[in-house]
């Protein structure tokens, strides 16, 4: 017998569900740990462009910033 439990995060806005991929949480954690978006992307092996797109998408859906990024503050 094998039992598997799986869960996922979801935001429903105007009746439309938006699945929140685990990479968003991994990215936020890596930004906090590494102190910069660039270092977080390197740690996770994703492109800088992908990370910006991910953050912009979820900030727009949630209507508020997820992180405060300061230029040149690595």
N, C-alpha and C positions, 0 to 999 in steps of 0.2 A: 504494500500500500504506500502511496506517495501523496502527501498533502502539500500543496503550495499555496502560499498566501501572497497576493500581489496587490499593491495599492498604487494609486497615482494621484497627483494633485491636479485640480481642475478649477478654473475660474469660469463662471457662467455670467455672461454679460448680455443683457437684452435677449435672453433665451438661447444664446449661442454659446456652446461650451468651448473653452480654450484649454487644451491639455498643456499643463506646465511640465516641460521636459526636465529631467533631473539635471541636465547640464546647467540650467539657470542657477540652481542651488549650489552646484559645484563651483560655478563661476563666482558667485557672491562670496562663498567661503574662501576661495583662492585669492580674491581681491583683498579680503580682510587679512588673510595670513601674509600675503606677499607685499601688500602695501601699494601695488600699482596694477593697472589693467594689463600693461605689457607683460609684466612678470607672471600675472595670473594666466594669460593666454599661453605663455611658454610652458608653464607648469602643466596645463591641461592639454596641450598639443592642439590648440585650435587657433585659427587666424584672428588677428586683431580686428579685421573687418567683420568677421562672424560675431565676435564678442560685442562690438558696438551695435550691430544689428539686433542681437538678442536683448541687450539692455534697452535699446530704443523701443523695441516692440513691447516689452513688458512695462516699461515706464508709461507708454502711451495707453495701454490697456488699463493700468492701475491708476493713472492720472496723477502720479507723483514719482519723484526720482527714487531709484533703488540704491544708488551710491552717489557720493559727492566726489567728483574727479577734479583734481587741480592740475593744470598743465605744468609740466616740469618739476613735479614734486615726487617722482619715482619712489 
